[in-house]
Amino acid sequence: MVSDASGAPPSLPLPLPLPPPQRLLDQLREQIRYRHYSLRTEEAYVHWVRAFVHFHGAARHPREMGREEIEAFLTWLAAERQVSPSTHKQALSALLFLYQQVLGQKDLPWLSELGRPKRQVRLPVVLTQAEVSRVLGEMPPASRLIAHLLYGTGMRLLEGLRLRVKDVDFARRVIIVRDGKGGKDRVVMLPASLERPLRAQLARARDLHAADRASGLAGVALPHALARKYPRAELSWSWAWVFPQAMPSRDPRGGEIRRHHVQDQAVQRAFKQAVQRARVSKPATPHTLRHSFATHLLQAGADIRTVQELLGHSDVSTTMIYTHVLRLGASGVRSPLDDLPLPGIEAWLMGDDDDQPGQGSRARGPALRAREPSPCYLRLAFRATPSFTAAAASAS
């Protein structure tokens, strides 16, 4: 050991402090972002992992739990919460991702033995053209153009809200949908009736963009590493949102204060209220406009391959579901009830006939009171299931 000029031995460098251990949910987010999953998938997986930990009292780490704890949680979701098969599958996918990708337990035999919920094939809700017209007429001005655009192009709600200025081509009268479901791009038509309203909307968005640049607000969020590759792109007009939010908000990932696009919850609430005001009894959502777009195109004689490309389906079998909807109303099969000789049945069903069967027995006997069935189990208090559009359970 060599001493310094004073004769004292040199002091050894202190070891660097170890970084604090990363929290489980932060590890989960890191792995999700490493695989470029969407923000909705990240929020859904974090929700189910947190619910799984709290279901078991937050007393043990998931590494100390296994098949029995996972099956108990999934059984509770199916039996007590009565979640749909798609929600059940989403929760299972989140837990499998946790154990395989975050905790690195890929060789456990029980992972492949867990029961998978069976997928249920449902026919989509489709509005008639008259119902679509009534609902669109009841939409508030702030969301009316968005609803018209969803029905006129067949875009999903988030695809329409994430539309950027550079992707609207008035010269060719097309709209380019970027990074749709599955990370795919596609081209849809720009309805001629929406050209003037879209130009007016772009003029309003241009005023907001100019005000943001004058105030020094951060630019819009860009996908992947484009903000680092092109530092001025987030401030340019071509990357601005077509439907910007009225007030700036905090970026959920980066934390910057910037102007986001219109929130999907606002459009969903406005659409639900418009359906009620239009007196439409079907359980319609903004996604119903996409189903109606495809069905009405097929009714007008459009080729199913063309409809498949416009919707962005990878497989034509997904688009074929709309032919089943058409077949229900166009099969031409006559009900055998219509061939029975039943005079006055319409008046009897409407309650206008005095000689209704069983009327005397109802007058003589006391009225029976309907009783509610007693609950067979008690429900546990739990947070509401989020309506995330995760990769495991999103609609077509």
C-alpha positions as a printed Julia matrix, in Angstrom:
396×3 Matrix{Float64}:
    0.0     0.0     0.0
    1.45    3.37   -1.06
    1.01    6.28    1.36
    0.51    9.93    0.44
    2.89   12.85    1.29
    1.67   12.99    4.89
    2.51    9.35    5.43
   -1.13    8.28    5.95
   -2.42    5.37    3.88
   -4.78    6.43    1.09
   -8.5     6.03    1.79
  -10.34    3.38   -0.19
  -13.29    4.53   -2.38
  -16.65    3.95   -0.82
  -18.86    1.4    -2.6
  -21.71    2.85   -4.63
  -25.12    2.45   -2.96
  -27.33   -0.21   -4.5
  -30.4     1.08   -6.28
  -33.65    0.44   -4.42
  -35.51   -2.69   -5.55
  -38.01   -2.0    -8.31
  -41.67   -2.37   -7.39
  -43.59   -5.22   -8.96
  -45.98   -3.0   -10.91
  -43.08   -0.93  -12.22
  -41.43   -4.13  -13.46
  -44.71   -5.07  -15.11
  -44.95   -1.69  -16.87
  -41.34   -1.95  -18.0
  -41.89   -5.34  -19.64
  -45.12   -4.17  -21.3
  -43.44   -1.09  -22.77
  -40.44   -3.17  -23.86
  -42.84   -5.18  -26.04
  -44.55   -2.02  -27.38
  -47.97   -2.91  -26.03
  -50.59   -0.18  -26.04
  -51.37    2.04  -23.08
  -54.78    0.39  -22.74
  -53.18   -3.04  -22.43
  -50.78   -1.66  -19.83
  -53.61   -0.19  -17.77
  -55.62   -3.42  -17.98
  -52.73   -5.7   -16.97
  -51.75   -3.43  -14.07
  -55.37   -3.44  -12.88
  -55.64   -7.25  -12.87
  -52.27   -7.84  -11.2
  -53.15   -5.32   -8.48
  -56.56   -6.97   -8.05
  -54.92  -10.4    -7.79
  -52.56   -9.22   -5.05
  -55.32   -7.47   -3.08
  -57.64  -10.47   -3.45
  -55.16  -12.5    -1.39
  -54.83   -9.78    1.23
  -51.61   -8.2    -0.13
  -49.76  -10.39    2.38
  -47.64  -12.41   -0.04
  -45.63  -11.66   -3.14
  -46.94  -13.3    -6.34
  -43.65  -15.21   -6.5
  -44.78  -17.05   -3.34
  -48.16  -17.93   -4.88
  -49.01  -20.29   -7.67
  -51.7   -22.3    -9.36
  -54.09  -22.57   -6.4
  -54.09  -18.81   -5.79
  -54.58  -18.01   -9.48
  -57.46  -20.48   -9.83
  -59.09  -19.12   -6.67
  -58.95  -15.58   -8.06
  -60.28  -16.59  -11.49
  -63.02  -18.69   -9.9
  -64.09  -15.7    -7.82
  -64.24  -13.57  -10.95
  -66.39  -16.11  -12.79
  -68.66  -17.22   -9.92
  -68.98  -14.16   -7.69
  -68.32  -11.27  -10.05
  -69.91  -13.08  -13.02
  -67.56  -11.45  -15.5
  -67.85  -12.22  -19.19
  -65.57  -14.82  -20.83
  -63.59  -12.04  -22.55
  -62.94  -10.28  -19.23
  -62.04  -13.63  -17.65
  -59.58  -14.27  -20.47
  -58.1   -10.78  -20.09
  -57.42  -11.35  -16.38
  -55.82  -14.72  -17.13
  -53.62  -13.17  -19.83
  -52.43  -10.51  -17.38
  -51.46  -13.12  -14.76
  -49.72  -15.32  -17.33
  -47.74  -12.3   -18.51
  -46.8   -11.53  -14.91
  -45.45  -15.01  -14.18
  -43.84  -15.68  -17.55
  -42.39  -12.31  -18.58
  -41.92  -10.43  -15.29
  -41.14  -13.18  -12.78
  -39.45  -15.39  -15.4
  -41.34  -18.56  -14.42
  -41.79  -20.0   -17.91
  -41.16  -23.68  -17.14
  -43.93  -24.2   -14.59
  -46.14  -27.1   -15.75
  -49.29  -25.7   -14.16
  -49.25  -22.64  -16.41
  -50.48  -24.73  -19.34
  -53.03  -26.58  -17.19
  -55.02  -23.51  -16.2
  -58.54  -23.56  -17.61
  -59.21  -21.14  -20.46
  -62.68  -19.62  -20.79
  -64.51  -20.57  -23.96
  -65.01  -17.69  -26.34
  -68.62  -16.78  -27.06
  -69.48  -15.65  -30.57
  -71.98  -12.78  -30.43
  -73.76  -11.08  -33.28
  -72.96   -7.36  -33.4
  -75.56   -4.71  -32.69
  -76.5    -3.0   -35.96
  -78.64    0.1   -36.4
  -80.83    0.75  -39.4
  -80.07    3.76  -41.54
  -83.09    5.56  -40.08
  -81.84    4.86  -36.54
  -78.35    6.05  -37.44
  -79.82    9.26  -38.83
  -81.82    9.89  -35.66
  -78.86    9.21  -33.35
  -76.46   11.38  -35.36
  -79.04   14.17  -35.31
  -79.11   14.06  -31.49
  -75.33   14.24  -31.05
  -74.02   17.47  -29.46
  -71.99   19.78  -31.72
  -68.7    18.91  -29.97
  -68.99   15.21  -30.9
  -71.25   15.31  -33.95
  -68.48   15.35  -36.56
  -66.64   12.48  -34.83
  -69.78   10.34  -34.9
  -70.39   11.14  -38.57
  -66.8    10.23  -39.36
  -67.04    6.87  -37.56
  -70.15    5.89  -39.52
  -68.86    7.31  -42.81
  -65.5     5.51  -42.7
  -65.93    2.49  -40.41
  -63.09    3.57  -38.15
  -62.87    2.52  -34.53
  -63.4     5.25  -31.96
  -59.75    5.63  -30.98
  -58.67    5.52  -34.62
  -60.88    8.51  -35.31
  -59.8    10.43  -32.23
  -56.09    9.81  -32.95
  -56.39   11.17  -36.47
  -53.6    13.64  -37.35
  -53.65   16.47  -39.85
  -51.15   14.83  -42.21
  -53.38   11.75  -42.61
  -56.36   13.61  -44.12
  -55.92   13.83  -47.89
  -58.55   16.09  -49.41
  -57.03   15.85  -52.91
  -57.45   12.07  -53.13
  -60.45   12.14  -50.75
  -59.0     9.43  -48.51
  -58.02    9.12  -44.85
  -55.0     7.07  -43.77
  -55.54    5.2   -40.5
  -52.17    4.87  -38.77
  -51.26    2.22  -36.21
  -54.69    0.65  -35.99
  -55.53   -2.57  -34.21
  -52.57   -4.9   -34.51
  -50.28   -1.99  -35.47
  -51.57   -1.98  -39.06
  -52.16    0.97  -41.4
  -55.01    1.15  -43.9
  -56.77    3.59  -46.21
  -60.47    4.48  -45.92
  -62.66    6.8   -47.94
  -63.27   10.45  -47.04
  -67.03   11.03  -47.42
  -67.75   13.95  -49.72
  -70.39   15.27  -47.33
  -67.76   15.64  -44.59
  -65.2    17.62  -46.59
  -66.47   21.07  -45.58
  -67.07   20.17  -41.89
  -63.58   18.65  -41.7
  -62.0    21.77  -43.18
  -63.84   23.88  -40.6
  -62.65   21.57  -37.82
  -59.07   21.85  -39.05
  -59.37   25.64  -38.98
  -60.42   25.51  -35.3
  -57.6    23.07  -34.54
  -55.14   25.39  -36.32
  -56.11   28.25  -33.99
  -55.47   26.04  -30.92
  -52.15   24.94  -32.38
  -51.04   28.54  -32.93
  -52.06   29.46  -29.36
  -50.07   26.51  -27.96
  -46.95   27.53  -29.89
  -47.28   31.13  -28.68
  -47.62   30.0   -25.05
  -44.67   27.59  -25.23
  -46.75   24.47  -24.5
  -45.11   21.14  -25.26
  -45.96   19.57  -28.59
  -48.2    16.6   -29.21
  -47.14   13.09  -28.25
  -45.38   11.15  -31.01
  -45.18    7.37  -31.38
  -42.01    5.43  -30.54
  -38.8     7.5   -30.78
  -39.9    10.0   -33.42
  -39.68   12.88  -30.94
  -36.0    12.1   -30.44
  -35.31   11.47  -34.12
  -37.18   14.58  -35.3
  -37.08   17.1   -32.41
  -39.29   19.66  -34.2
  -41.93   17.21  -35.4
  -44.06   17.4   -32.24
  -44.41   21.17  -32.75
  -45.32   20.99  -36.44
  -48.85   21.45  -37.73
  -48.83   18.25  -39.77
  -48.54   16.09  -36.61
  -51.27   17.96  -34.71
  -54.53   16.24  -33.76
  -57.57   16.77  -35.95
  -59.75   16.63  -32.81
  -57.69   18.31  -30.05
  -58.9    18.5   -26.47
  -60.16   21.86  -25.25
  -57.71   21.99  -22.31
  -54.11   20.7   -22.01
  -53.51   17.65  -19.81
  -50.63   15.63  -18.38
  -49.12   12.9   -20.51
  -49.76    9.56  -18.72
  -46.31    8.18  -19.59
  -43.96   11.1   -20.04
  -45.56   13.44  -17.5
  -45.38   16.56  -19.71
  -48.25   19.03  -19.93
  -49.4    18.93  -23.54
  -52.58   19.0   -25.61
  -54.12   15.57  -26.05
  -56.87   14.49  -28.44
  -60.51   14.34  -27.33
  -61.09   11.68  -24.68
  -63.02    8.63  -25.79
  -65.13    8.66  -22.6
  -66.56   12.06  -23.58
  -67.7    10.75  -26.96
  -69.13    7.58  -25.39
  -71.19    9.58  -22.89
  -72.47   11.9   -25.6
  -73.39    8.96  -27.82
  -75.26    7.18  -25.03
  -77.33   10.28  -24.33
  -78.03   10.7   -28.07
  -79.3     7.1   -28.27
  -81.7     7.78  -25.4
  -82.96   11.03  -26.92
  -83.43    9.3   -30.31
  -85.54    6.6   -28.56
  -83.43    3.75  -29.93
  -83.93    0.65  -27.8
  -80.78   -1.17  -28.98
  -77.66   -1.17  -26.72
  -75.69    0.98  -29.14
  -72.2     2.41  -28.56
  -69.88    4.37  -30.87
  -68.51    1.0   -32.04
  -72.02    0.18  -33.27
  -71.48    2.77  -36.01
  -68.62    0.63  -37.32
  -70.87   -2.45  -37.39
  -73.62   -0.46  -39.1
  -71.13    0.86  -41.68
  -70.1    -2.67  -42.69
  -73.65   -4.03  -42.74
  -75.03   -1.17  -44.83
  -72.17   -1.5   -47.33
  -72.96   -5.2   -47.79
  -76.65   -4.39  -48.14
  -75.76   -1.94  -50.91
  -73.9    -4.7   -52.79
  -70.29   -3.99  -51.81
  -67.8    -6.83  -52.19
  -66.92   -8.51  -48.89
  -63.19   -8.27  -49.66
  -63.53   -4.51  -50.05
  -65.36   -4.28  -46.74
  -62.62   -6.4   -45.15
  -59.93   -3.97  -46.32
  -61.9    -0.94  -45.17
  -62.38   -2.44  -41.7
  -58.77   -3.65  -41.45
  -59.62   -7.28  -40.68
  -56.77   -9.75  -41.12
  -59.12  -12.63  -41.9
  -62.26  -12.49  -44.0
  -63.97  -14.8   -41.51
  -64.14  -11.83  -39.12
  -65.97   -9.8   -41.77
  -68.32  -12.71  -42.51
  -70.13  -12.07  -39.22
  -71.99   -9.22  -40.94
  -73.38  -11.62  -43.55
  -75.04  -13.53  -40.69
  -76.68  -10.29  -39.59
  -78.0    -9.78  -43.11
  -79.21  -13.34  -43.36
  -81.46  -12.95  -40.31
  -83.6   -10.34  -42.02
  -83.3   -11.47  -45.66
  -83.75  -15.23  -45.37
  -87.32  -15.07  -46.64
  -88.53  -17.87  -44.34
  -92.18  -17.54  -43.35
  -93.21  -18.36  -39.79
  -95.73  -21.24  -39.46
  -97.76  -19.11  -37.05
  -98.77  -16.89  -39.96
 -100.54  -19.86  -41.62
 -102.78  -20.72  -38.66
 -106.48  -19.65  -38.86
 -106.57  -17.44  -35.77
 -109.17  -14.69  -36.31
 -108.9   -11.76  -33.98
 -105.49  -12.77  -32.61
 -104.05   -9.29  -33.11
 -106.87   -7.68  -31.11
 -106.5   -10.33  -28.4
 -102.75   -9.76  -28.1
 -103.29   -6.02  -27.89
 -105.84   -6.5   -25.08
 -108.8    -5.1   -27.06
 -110.85   -8.31  -27.17
 -113.43   -8.79  -24.38
 -113.48  -12.58  -24.82
 -109.86  -13.17  -23.89
 -109.11  -16.7   -22.73
 -108.73  -16.98  -18.98
 -110.32  -13.63  -18.24
 -112.97  -15.19  -15.98
 -110.42  -17.18  -14.0
 -108.37  -14.04  -13.38
 -111.48  -12.2   -12.17
 -112.42  -15.0    -9.75
 -109.0   -15.78   -8.31
 -106.79  -13.49   -6.24
 -103.91  -11.8    -7.98
 -100.56  -13.52   -7.48
  -97.65  -11.41   -6.31
  -94.36  -11.85   -8.09
  -91.47  -12.55   -5.73
  -87.84  -11.72   -6.28
  -85.54  -14.75   -6.05
  -83.41  -14.73   -2.94
  -79.68  -14.24   -3.52
  -77.73  -17.48   -3.39
  -74.51  -15.81   -2.3
  -73.16  -12.52   -1.04
  -71.1   -10.35   -3.34
  -67.73   -9.13   -2.18
  -66.93   -5.46   -2.44
  -64.57   -4.85   -5.35
  -63.65   -2.13   -7.75
  -65.55   -1.96  -11.0
  -64.02   -3.79  -13.93
  -62.43   -1.28  -16.32
  -63.55   -1.2   -19.95
  -60.11   -1.38  -21.45
  -59.55   -2.24  -25.08
  -56.78   -4.69  -24.37
  -55.33   -7.02  -26.95
  -56.89  -10.04  -25.28
  -60.47   -8.82  -25.25
  -61.02   -6.05  -27.77
  -63.9    -6.04  -30.19
  -63.4    -6.27  -33.94
